[in-house]
Amino acid sequence: MEHEPKLPDAIKSVAQKAGIILNDSSQPFVGSAQFVTAALQTAYANADYKTINTARAQASADMAPIFMGIQKFDTQYFNTMFNDDGTPYQLAISGPPNNPTGYMWIYAPPLTQNNSTTAAVTYDTVVQVGTFSSTGNILGISNSIWSSTVTLLPASLSLVISGMVIKTVRKVLSGDSADDAANAVAGQVLEDAVEEGTIDEAVSEAIVGMIIPCTAGLIVGFIVFVLTMFILKYIDKYFQLQITIYNWDPNNTWTVESDYRDNAVSDVFKKAVLLPRTGQIHMPDGTTREGVNKEVSVAIYNYQNDNKWFEGVGVAMPMSCSDGSSLQLKYVVHFGAVDNQIGLKGDPNQPLEDFYNNSGTWCPDDSTSWKTTVAGSGLPINCGTPALSGANDDMYSFDVHVGLQVLSSVQAPLPGALLAPGTTILLPGGREAKIGTLQKVQKGGK
């Protein structure tokens, strides 16, 4: 089953603003990805955490008012916008409407009938959650398949999906896992939709079984570093180790298969399939755009120590490639005065637990970065961490890049203000649009 996840018409100008050119090819994509600048890509390759942390902090600051708005106003913080074809989507911004600094959208293109199987007919689409930081110049998207045996009008689908996503994010911001949050809110979202006449009881019963995994999949992909950084700074939730894995390999799919935990606690492990990315954004008109900014598939995992009494936390992970090759990675946060350690091996030859416990597979002491290659293919792999000790927030991060070629105290932000119907918002790239209307507004308000 192939789908083309598409950005809302207005948001696609983000790509144009970043110097993106037309490309006629098409590659379906389900999962999560980021679009980063060439400068940030180079910083990743060189483990330049001064540049990396600056970009992350800028993106987090741009998105923070939106997350605070979700906490305070729930679904009211989002505004109904329309594509040129009349398809509705939900949009929230930070900053003034005439010059936003951050965008978050929830988009569900119309359902299409799928007759490709001998089973019951299904109605499918790719739903999307996306964010864009104007200051950090980072665009992130998370796509998930919606497939049900009943069809919904575009307006009904948009309201149900956005209600699920917003309320799930709200609970994630309170400390719940994506799975727990989606399970907790599904009943209320569907009940409200029935009471408001958005859907009927029969539709509610038909979609309840798939709306939870669909939403949880979106949110897991959406929990990229901007949301995690926000939680770390402003929410009473504790992470000690964050592992982020990036697939820059343009030819192969890499899969994070499992994890080995040493005094580590996290959500139930979810296998991550990181597809090869080509720098393309799929547009509603059926074309794609490929540009200067690099697209990369991303998976992120957060851990905290189980026994906090004189014990640290460690994790190891295996990754397999569609070409048959593999690699292993590991990180340990030591308790006390001993520096942390990192490990990355492109020719794994032992079980994961043995790899983790093998002192000879750690990088040299004091290493904050390491580069090697995958056995056989010679594909470059590298890793980095900002610090091995002394983190102000006791939070350590470990970034692993597959196929990447070289190229203080915080004050909680105030939530953004609710916008009135008819308010004109300046969208990325300079286009203006009014909330809740199909009317096109030209620059200058004419």
C-alpha positions as CSV (number, residue, x, y, z in Angstrom):
1,M,0.0,0.0,0.0
2,E,1.6,3.3,-1.1
3,H,0.7,6.7,0.2
4,E,2.2,10.1,-0.4
5,P,2.3,12.1,2.9
6,K,1.7,15.8,1.9
7,L,2.2,19.0,3.7
8,P,-0.6,21.5,3.8
9,D,-0.4,23.9,0.8
10,A,0.6,26.9,2.9
11,I,3.3,25.0,4.9
12,K,5.0,23.8,1.8
13,S,6.4,27.3,1.4
14,V,8.7,26.4,4.3
15,A,10.6,24.3,1.7
16,Q,10.6,27.2,-0.8
17,K,11.9,29.6,1.8
18,A,14.8,27.2,2.4
19,G,15.8,27.2,-1.3
20,I,14.0,24.0,-2.3
21,I,13.6,23.1,-6.0
22,L,11.0,21.0,-7.8
23,N,11.6,17.3,-8.4
24,D,9.3,15.0,-10.3
25,S,10.1,11.8,-8.4
26,S,8.0,10.5,-5.6
27,Q,8.8,8.3,-2.6
28,P,6.1,7.3,-0.1
29,F,7.1,7.9,3.5
30,V,5.7,6.9,6.8
31,G,7.6,7.7,10.0
32,S,9.4,10.7,11.3
33,A,12.0,13.0,9.8
34,Q,13.7,16.3,10.2
35,F,14.9,18.8,7.7
36,V,18.1,20.5,8.9
37,T,20.4,23.1,7.4
38,A,23.8,22.2,5.8
39,A,25.5,24.0,8.8
40,L,23.7,21.8,11.3
41,Q,24.5,18.7,9.2
42,T,28.2,19.6,9.3
43,A,27.9,20.2,13.1
44,Y,26.5,16.7,13.5
45,A,29.3,15.2,11.5
46,N,31.9,17.1,13.6
47,A,30.1,16.7,17.0
48,D,30.1,20.5,17.2
49,Y,27.7,20.7,20.1
50,K,28.0,24.5,20.5
51,T,26.3,24.8,17.1
52,I,23.9,21.8,17.7
53,N,22.8,23.1,21.1
54,T,22.2,26.6,19.8
55,A,19.9,25.3,17.0
56,R,18.1,23.0,19.4
57,A,17.6,25.9,21.9
58,Q,16.3,28.2,19.2
59,A,13.8,25.5,18.0
60,S,12.7,24.8,21.6
61,A,12.2,28.5,22.3
62,D,10.1,28.9,19.1
63,M,7.9,25.9,20.0
64,A,7.6,26.5,23.8
65,P,4.6,29.0,23.6
66,I,2.7,26.4,21.5
67,F,3.2,23.6,24.0
68,M,2.3,26.0,26.8
69,G,-0.8,27.0,24.8
70,I,-1.7,23.3,24.5
71,Q,-1.4,22.9,28.2
72,K,-3.6,25.9,29.0
73,F,-6.1,26.0,26.2
74,D,-6.2,22.3,24.9
75,T,-7.9,22.1,21.5
76,Q,-8.9,25.8,21.6
77,Y,-5.4,26.8,20.9
78,F,-5.5,25.4,17.3
79,N,-7.2,27.2,14.5
80,T,-8.9,25.7,11.4
81,M,-7.2,26.6,8.2
82,F,-8.0,25.4,4.6
83,N,-6.0,24.1,1.7
84,D,-6.8,25.5,-1.7
85,D,-8.9,22.4,-2.4
86,G,-10.9,23.0,0.7
87,T,-9.3,20.3,2.9
88,P,-9.2,21.6,6.5
89,Y,-6.2,21.3,8.9
90,Q,-5.4,22.6,12.3
91,L,-2.7,25.2,12.9
92,A,-1.1,26.7,16.0
93,I,1.6,29.4,16.0
94,S,3.9,31.2,18.3
95,G,4.8,34.8,18.0
96,P,2.6,37.5,16.3
97,P,0.3,36.4,13.5
98,N,2.0,38.7,11.1
99,N,5.5,37.2,11.8
100,P,5.2,33.8,13.5
101,T,8.3,32.2,14.9
102,G,6.9,28.7,15.4
103,Y,4.3,26.6,13.7
104,M,2.6,23.3,14.6
105,W,0.0,21.7,12.3
106,I,-2.1,18.6,12.2
107,Y,-3.1,17.5,8.7
108,A,-5.3,14.7,7.5
109,P,-5.7,14.6,3.6
110,P,-9.0,13.1,2.3
111,L,-9.4,9.4,2.5
112,T,-9.0,7.2,-0.6
113,Q,-10.6,3.9,-1.1
114,N,-8.2,1.0,-1.2
115,N,-9.3,-2.1,-3.1
116,S,-5.9,-3.7,-3.3
117,T,-6.6,-6.6,-1.0
118,T,-9.2,-9.5,-0.9
119,A,-10.3,-8.4,2.6
120,A,-12.8,-5.7,3.3
121,V,-12.5,-2.4,1.5
122,T,-10.6,0.2,3.5
123,Y,-10.3,4.0,3.4
124,D,-6.8,5.2,3.8
125,T,-4.7,8.3,4.1
126,V,-1.4,9.5,5.7
127,V,-2.0,11.8,8.7
128,Q,0.7,14.2,9.7
129,V,1.9,16.2,12.7
130,G,4.5,18.8,11.8
131,T,6.5,21.6,13.4
132,F,8.6,24.4,12.0
133,S,11.0,26.7,13.9
134,S,11.7,29.9,12.0
135,T,14.6,30.9,14.2
136,G,16.2,27.4,14.3
137,N,15.2,26.8,10.7
138,I,14.3,23.2,11.5
139,L,11.2,21.4,10.1
140,G,10.0,18.2,11.6
141,I,7.3,15.9,10.4
142,S,5.7,12.7,11.7
143,N,3.5,10.6,9.4
144,S,1.2,7.7,10.3
145,I,-1.2,5.5,8.3
146,W,-4.9,5.9,8.9
147,S,-6.8,2.9,7.6
148,S,-10.4,2.1,8.5
149,T,-13.4,0.3,7.1
150,V,-15.6,3.4,7.2
151,T,-15.1,6.7,5.4
152,L,-15.3,10.1,7.0
153,L,-15.8,13.5,5.5
154,P,-12.5,15.6,5.5
155,A,-13.8,18.0,8.2
156,S,-14.8,15.1,10.5
157,L,-11.5,13.3,10.0
158,S,-9.6,16.5,10.7
159,L,-11.5,17.2,14.0
160,V,-11.1,13.6,15.2
161,I,-7.4,13.3,14.4
162,S,-6.6,16.8,15.8
163,G,-8.5,16.2,19.0
164,M,-6.6,12.9,19.6
165,V,-3.2,14.5,18.8
166,I,-3.7,17.6,20.9
167,K,-5.1,15.8,23.9
168,T,-2.4,13.1,23.7
169,V,0.4,15.7,23.5
170,R,-1.2,17.5,26.5
171,K,-0.9,14.3,28.6
172,V,2.6,13.6,27.3
173,L,3.5,17.1,28.5
174,S,2.2,16.0,31.9
175,G,4.5,13.0,31.9
176,D,2.6,10.1,30.3
177,S,4.0,7.9,27.6
178,A,2.5,8.3,24.1
179,D,0.8,4.9,24.3
180,D,-0.7,5.6,27.8
181,A,-1.8,9.1,26.8
182,A,-3.5,7.9,23.5
183,N,-5.3,5.2,25.4
184,A,-6.5,7.6,28.1
185,V,-7.9,10.2,25.8
186,A,-9.5,8.1,23.0
187,G,-12.8,7.4,24.7
188,Q,-13.4,11.0,25.6
189,V,-12.4,12.3,22.1
190,L,-14.8,9.9,20.4
191,E,-17.6,10.5,22.9
192,D,-17.2,14.3,22.3
193,A,-17.2,13.8,18.6
194,V,-20.5,11.8,18.7
195,E,-22.1,14.4,21.0
196,E,-21.1,17.2,18.7
197,G,-22.4,15.4,15.6
198,T,-18.9,15.1,14.0
199,I,-19.4,11.3,13.8
200,D,-22.1,8.8,14.8
201,E,-21.9,5.9,17.2
202,A,-21.3,3.3,14.4
203,V,-18.3,5.2,13.1
204,S,-16.9,5.7,16.6
205,E,-17.1,1.9,17.2
206,A,-15.5,1.2,13.8
207,I,-12.5,3.5,14.3
208,V,-11.7,3.1,18.0
209,G,-9.4,0.1,17.4
210,M,-7.1,1.9,15.1
211,I,-7.2,5.5,16.2
212,I,-5.1,4.7,19.3
213,P,-2.1,3.1,17.5
214,C,-2.3,5.7,14.7
215,T,-2.1,8.6,17.2
216,A,0.6,7.0,19.4
217,G,2.7,6.4,16.2
218,L,2.3,10.1,15.3
219,I,3.3,11.3,18.8
220,V,6.3,8.9,19.2
221,G,7.6,10.3,15.9
222,F,6.7,13.8,17.1
223,I,8.7,13.6,20.3
224,V,11.8,15.0,18.7
225,F,14.3,17.0,20.6
226,V,12.2,20.2,20.7
227,L,9.4,18.5,22.7
228,T,11.8,16.6,24.8
229,M,13.8,19.7,25.6
230,F,10.6,21.5,26.5
231,I,9.6,18.7,28.9
232,L,13.1,18.7,30.5
233,K,13.0,22.5,31.1
234,Y,9.5,23.2,32.1
235,I,7.8,19.9,33.1
236,D,8.4,17.8,36.2
237,K,9.6,14.7,34.4
238,Y,13.1,13.3,34.7
239,F,15.2,11.8,31.9
240,Q,18.9,10.8,32.5
241,L,19.8,9.5,29.1
242,Q,18.5,10.4,25.7
243,I,19.6,8.4,22.6
244,T,18.8,9.9,19.2
245,I,19.6,7.9,16.0
246,Y,19.7,9.4,12.6
247,N,19.7,7.6,9.3
248,W,21.4,9.7,6.6
249,D,22.0,6.6,4.4
250,P,20.3,7.5,1.0
251,N,20.2,3.9,-0.1
252,N,19.2,1.6,2.8
253,T,16.7,1.2,5.6
254,W,18.2,0.8,9.1
255,T,16.2,-0.7,11.9
256,V,16.7,-0.3,15.6
257,E,15.9,-3.8,16.7
258,S,15.9,-3.9,20.5
259,D,17.7,-2.5,23.6
260,Y,19.7,-3.9,26.5
261,R,19.1,-2.0,29.7
262,D,21.5,-1.7,32.6
263,N,19.5,-0.2,35.5
264,A,17.5,1.7,32.9
265,V,13.7,2.4,32.9
266,S,11.8,3.5,29.8
267,D,8.5,3.0,28.0
268,V,8.0,-0.4,26.3
269,F,10.7,-0.6,23.5
270,K,9.4,0.2,20.0
271,K,11.3,-1.0,17.0
272,A,12.2,2.0,14.8
273,V,12.4,1.5,11.0
274,L,14.5,4.4,9.6
275,L,13.8,4.7,5.9
276,P,16.4,6.2,3.5
277,R,15.6,9.8,3.0
278,T,16.3,11.8,-0.2
279,G,15.6,15.4,1.0
280,Q,12.1,15.4,-0.6
281,I,8.9,17.0,0.7
282,H,5.8,15.6,-0.9
283,M,3.4,18.3,-2.0
284,P,-0.4,18.2,-2.2
285,D,-0.3,18.7,-6.0
286,G,1.5,15.4,-6.4
287,T,5.0,16.7,-7.0
288,T,7.9,16.6,-4.6
289,R,10.4,19.2,-3.7
290,E,14.1,18.4,-3.1
291,G,16.4,21.1,-1.7
292,V,19.4,22.3,0.0
293,N,18.2,21.3,3.5
294,K,18.9,17.7,4.3
295,E,16.1,15.3,5.3
296,V,17.0,12.6,7.9
297,S,14.9,9.8,9.4
298,V,15.1,10.0,13.2
299,A,14.4,7.7,16.2
300,I,14.6,8.9,19.8
301,Y,14.7,7.0,23.1
302,N,14.6,8.3,26.7
303,Y,15.8,6.5,29.8
304,Q,16.1,7.1,33.5
305,N,17.9,5.0,36.1
306,D,15.8,2.4,37.9
307,N,17.6,2.3,41.2
308,K,18.7,5.9,41.9
309,W,20.8,4.9,45.0
310,F,24.5,4.9,43.9
311,E,23.8,3.6,40.4
312,G,24.0,5.1,37.0
313,V,22.2,4.0,33.8
314,G,23.4,2.3,30.7
315,V,21.9,1.2,27.4
316,A,23.0,-0.8,24.3
317,M,21.2,-1.2,21.0
318,P,21.7,-3.2,17.8
319,M,20.8,-1.9,14.4
320,S,20.4,-3.9,11.2
321,C,20.5,-2.7,7.6
322,S,18.5,-3.8,4.6
323,D,21.7,-4.7,2.8
324,G,22.5,-7.3,5.5
325,S,25.1,-5.3,7.5
326,S,24.7,-4.2,11.1
327,L,26.1,-2.1,14.0
328,Q,25.9,-1.8,17.8
329,L,26.0,1.2,20.0
330,K,26.1,1.8,23.8
331,Y,26.3,4.6,26.4
332,V,26.7,4.4,30.1
333,V,26.1,7.2,32.7
334,H,28.3,6.3,35.6
335,F,27.4,7.3,39.2
336,G,29.8,9.6,41.0
337,A,33.1,11.0,39.8
338,V,33.7,8.6,37.0
339,D,33.2,9.9,33.5
340,N,30.5,8.4,31.2
341,Q,31.5,6.2,28.3
342,I,30.4,5.7,24.7
343,G,30.7,2.8,22.3
344,L,30.0,2.3,18.6
345,K,31.0,-0.8,16.6
346,G,30.5,-1.3,12.8
347,D,31.4,-5.0,12.8
348,P,29.4,-6.6,15.7
349,N,30.4,-10.2,16.5
350,Q,28.9,-10.8,19.9
351,P,25.5,-10.8,21.6
352,L,24.2,-7.4,22.7
353,E,24.6,-8.0,26.5
354,D,28.2,-9.3,26.0
355,F,28.9,-6.3,23.8
356,Y,27.7,-3.9,26.5
357,N,29.7,-5.7,29.2
358,N,32.9,-6.0,27.1
359,S,35.3,-3.4,28.4
360,G,37.2,-3.6,25.1
361,T,34.3,-2.3,23.0
362,W,34.1,1.1,24.7
363,C,35.7,4.0,22.9
364,P,38.9,5.4,24.5
365,D,38.4,7.2,27.9
366,D,37.4,10.9,27.6
367,S,36.0,10.3,24.1
368,T,33.0,12.6,23.4
369,S,32.9,11.6,19.8
370,W,33.9,8.6,17.6
371,K,34.0,7.8,13.9
372,T,34.2,4.4,12.3
373,T,32.7,2.5,9.4
374,V,30.3,-0.4,8.8
375,A,32.1,-3.6,7.9
376,G,31.7,-4.6,4.3
377,S,30.0,-1.5,2.9
378,G,32.4,1.1,4.4
379,L,29.4,3.3,5.3
380,P,30.6,6.0,7.8
381,I,29.0,5.9,11.2
382,N,29.8,8.4,14.0
383,C,28.5,9.3,17.4
384,G,28.8,12.2,19.9
385,T,27.8,13.5,23.3
386,P,28.0,17.0,24.6
387,A,29.6,16.0,27.8
388,L,30.8,12.9,29.8
389,S,30.2,14.5,33.2
390,G,28.9,17.7,34.9
391,A,25.7,18.2,33.0
392,N,23.7,20.9,34.7
393,D,20.4,19.1,34.5
394,D,21.9,15.6,35.0
395,M,20.7,14.8,31.5
396,Y,23.1,13.3,29.0
397,S,22.4,12.9,25.3
398,F,24.0,10.5,22.8
399,D,23.6,11.1,19.1
400,V,24.4,8.3,16.6
401,H,24.6,9.1,12.8
402,V,24.5,6.4,10.2
403,G,25.8,7.3,6.7
404,L,26.5,11.0,7.5
405,Q,29.0,12.5,5.2
406,V,31.1,15.4,6.2
407,L,29.6,18.5,5.1
408,S,21.4,28.4,32.7
409,S,18.3,28.8,34.7
410,V,15.2,28.9,32.5
411,Q,12.0,30.9,32.9
412,A,8.9,29.1,31.8
413,P,7.4,30.8,28.7
414,L,4.0,32.2,28.7
415,P,1.4,30.5,26.4
416,G,0.5,32.2,23.2
417,A,-2.8,34.1,22.9
418,L,-5.9,32.6,21.5
419,L,-6.7,33.9,18.0
420,A,-10.1,35.2,16.9
421,P,-11.8,33.7,13.8
422,G,-10.9,35.7,10.7
423,T,-7.4,36.7,12.1
424,T,-4.9,36.8,9.2
425,I,-1.8,34.7,9.8
426,L,1.4,35.3,7.8
427,L,2.5,31.8,6.8
428,P,6.1,30.7,6.0
429,G,7.3,32.2,2.8
430,G,5.2,35.3,3.0
431,R,1.7,34.0,2.1
432,E,-1.2,35.2,4.2
433,A,-4.3,33.3,5.1
434,K,-7.3,33.8,7.4
435,I,-8.4,31.4,10.1
436,G,-11.4,29.3,9.2
437,T,-12.0,30.6,5.7
438,L,-11.3,29.5,2.1
439,Q,-10.8,33.2,1.1
440,K,-7.3,33.9,-0.2
441,V,-5.9,37.1,1.3
442,Q,-3.3,38.9,-0.7
443,K,-0.4,40.7,0.9
444,G,-1.5,43.9,2.4
445,G,-4.9,42.5,3.4
446,K,-6.7,43.2,0.1
